[in-house]
Each structure stands twice: as structure tokens, then as C-alpha cells.
């Protein structure tokens, strides 16, 4: 088994769409072996503290606990489930996929369906089907007692997928790498510092409701009041057919260091420190930019009077779908890079990040 395989498997197998992150939070807490204290804010974000040789600077590593999913909107008279998206979905990747509806009476398996393509008009075939035109089929018949099943509006719906190794045992497939990668990185870094000197206090944070507006990042950053912050998240792997050939964002090329995302321009001095650290430690990396979309850094870097912040990630294939794919070595090198940087973050270094 690879070094971080169980951590990644446990976290990605856990269910936790926006607003319903409790199961993923419990798994995160169970793996936090190096924390001095574990608390949460009032929105539900997990905050684990590991004190070094000084109370400050306060270093925040944030990943988000939630994964994209759905919520039950209504139930038709025939027993089909109409649903709402929680997070960004492209219609093509949702159709014909299995899902699990989390009800008060237990899990209910369903499949996402739509009007059969055989009876679509020619112009309808050329369009991406909207979520509002889909439904979930739980296998009801005229004899099904819907009350016994227990599905009701407001129930969360998660993709049905389990952690799997590909033919290359270092390549992993599952749902929710966006962003249990970030949670796993925060946990692994904090645990790696147990018994190790570091000139700061580190906070491993699992935020909630990132996929619906970076909401937990705002409350968690206010609670932690960090002096510097790292956002760990997926980045886009550009190594499949049709991808930009000049892109360095390939699975297996080391962690991503973002020079831009749609919600944040990273602190330039922190960015340079990260790059210099990777090069001096001979840790492979690549630079990336996320033109559209954002990360928790969008809220963290403008918390209180401002926070030097950067987004770092792992090149991931097929994000915002039922399944995605990563390489173990990219994750391991992300943890190594974060840990190496944190050991450098004394008060003088952190102060210099904000100095004009």
C-alpha cells in the first residue's frame, strides 16, 4: 500500500455534499493524530491546532470537506426524484450515473435518467441536457410504497463510487478528490510535524460549503486569524487528448503552484518562497493558472486585514464529475513541499511577506 493510500481512500469514500459534511469531518478528525486541539466553527468547519515553538505566526492549511452532489427538490406522483445541483455540474457527465440518496431511513440507490435519446428531436440531441430536465430513478413500480422508502425534499444526494487503484498502483480513482485531497494534505502535514520543531503554530482546517460559495472559508479564517495561509485543492490535469500541449499540468509532474485563480491573485513573495523551496529541496512542481473558478483562498486572503495566501494542488483528471483520477506521488510531494515551507515560517519571514 502507498504511504497515503488509506488516508485518501477513507476520505474520498466518505459522503459529504455541501451542508452535509459531517461524515467527512468525522473521518478527518479520526486521522488527525498530531493535533493538540480540535474544534469547529459555528458553520461546521473543522479546525485542528498544532503548536510549535511559538504561538505565532499562525499558519493555516485549508482544504474543503464538501464534494459536489445534489439535493432532492421534489418527488413526482410516479415516484421519480427531481433534484438540485450542489456545486457545478455539466449535464453530460451526470446522465446514467448511479447516486445514493441519504435519507432518514437509510441510503437509497438511484440512477440519473432523462427523456430517452431515441425520441429526442434532432435539435434536442445537439444540446447539453440541463439538470432540471433530469430525474433520479430509484426503481419504483406501481406497487412501491414511497413512504416506507423515506425520501423527502432536502435529502442530500452523493455520487456512488468507491476508491480504486488503476493498473498503475500509484494512480487512484474515486469521487471527491475535489477536495478531500486538500483535507488529506492538511492532515498529513499536521501529523508529520508531531515531535518536530517548527517556529509557528499550524492549523489544519477542513472548511465546509466551498462548492456553493466558499462559505466555510470565510468563517474558518475569521476564527483562526492566520498570519499566512495555504489552500490545498485539486488543479486541472491537462494531459488528455485535446488538452493544451504546452501545459505542464500533467498527472505525475509534482504539485501545482498557482500563479492565479479566479478568486485570488496569490501573495507574490509567498509564491516566490514556495518556488524557491521546491527547487532547493528538489521537489518536482509545475506552475498553473485557473482562469475560471476559485478556491477557498478567495475568502481567506481578504479575511480581517488580509492574509498572505497561495493555492497549491494536485493535477486531477475529470473533476466535477462522478469520478476523478490522481497520482499518489503528486500528493506525497505536495505534503513534502508544504511541510518544508512551514518549517521556514518564523515571525521574521512571515512579516516580510506583507512588507512593502
Phi, psi and omega in degrees: 000138178292159189306315185250016185297313182295318178302312180293321179295313181298318183289318182284333175288335180293148179264139180182078175281167182307129181088353182223048188271007190302318182296314178297322179297318179297321178294317177302311182299320181297331182269351182279091183267343185257005185281141172278329184205141177232122179228187174213158173272181187282351175269343177114000177293141180271134180232111179250133184248138174227108182278137174262224181274358180211150177292334181222157003290157180264116185253123182253129170245117186242134167229160179255138184286331187281154174238160177292148180192210183217173174222142177295126178265309180198167180238128180287166179299333180276351178100011176275148186260120170269143191218162179248146175281140170246097188104177186276121178237140171259127188308322184300327186273353182268327186299140174067013179267146176281143178224163176240123175268123183269101182255168178293345179255005179124179182282140178236125180277140176213173177226141182279124182235176179199181175303128184302138182298337183294339181247009177284146173287160185302317180290332178291326181296334185274354184260149171286126182290135179279151179303323183295343178265004179257170176210167175250128180259116179260014176082030181285152172230180180298343182259001183286132176267100184296330180295325179291328180290320171090010178288136177212158179306139182100347178291138178283153181230128183239150173300145180262101180205151178234155181300132183218139168276142173274187181299326169277116186295352177264359178256125186246145177234134172185172167285170164065012170302332169269097006224049174290347170302313181295320177297314180298322179295315179299317179296312184296320179294312180300316180296326181291341180271357179297123181077008182246138178286134172212139191275045187193182171242129186255138177240117173267118189238131172253106183274160178249159170056037176292320187291350180242023175130024175056034191289312181294333179297323180295313182288322181292319179296322177296319181291318183283323184054061185286155173269338177204148184218145174240130174257121177257124184205173174288156168235168185277122173282127182244058184231014177263173176304134180089354180283162178294119187293334182277352183290139177268356185280075182246145178298125182099002184262013181092173183295155176271140171243115187276130175266350181192142161221170188295351181242355187199136165262118187295156174301123188294321180292323177293318177303313181294323178296319179297314180297314180298321179295316179299316183290319181290328179270001180057041175264123180296147179202170169215154177268145181215163176221137179250098187293323179239150183087167182215180179229178177302338177301334179301327176267321186296317188289346176249017177288140179050241182266010179107147183224125171302125191213150175214151178254128179232149186208192179232126180300122188230132177272143169065039179293163183055047173214185180290334183224147174217170191221136178223168174250131183303320184295327176297317179294315180300319179289330174297315178298316179298316181295314179299315181297318180296318179295315184301325179294342179269347192274073172275177185301318182296316181294316181293321178298324182293340180292333183254000183280133179281000000 
